[in-house]
Amino acid sequence: MSPTVFRYKSYRFFFFSREESRMHIHILSPDGEAKFWIEPVVALADYSGFSDRQLKELAKVVEEHGKEIEKAWKKHFSVS
């Protein structure tokens, strides 16, 4: 199961249900895919297909939606 947290333009921001416990978000679009760590700070973990411009934009979107991502993470993974 990989629940969608939100969508932005052609990007889907989501979690994989069975993955490591460190908070992160996956991003998928027709152009490529990426993974960003959420804590301790937003940081690019891995990517393929995206340009530097897209990665900068995605990092900004992840930062802007940080609280929403954290809330969804805690709900999905039953973290208090």
PyMOL commands that set and color helices and strands:
alter all, ss='L'
color gray80, all
select helices_A, chain A and resi 52-64+66-76
alter helices_A, ss='H'
color red, helices_A
select strands_A, chain A and resi 4-8+11-14+24-29+32-37+43-48
alter strands_A, ss='S'
color yellow, strands_A
deselect
rebuild
show_as cartoon
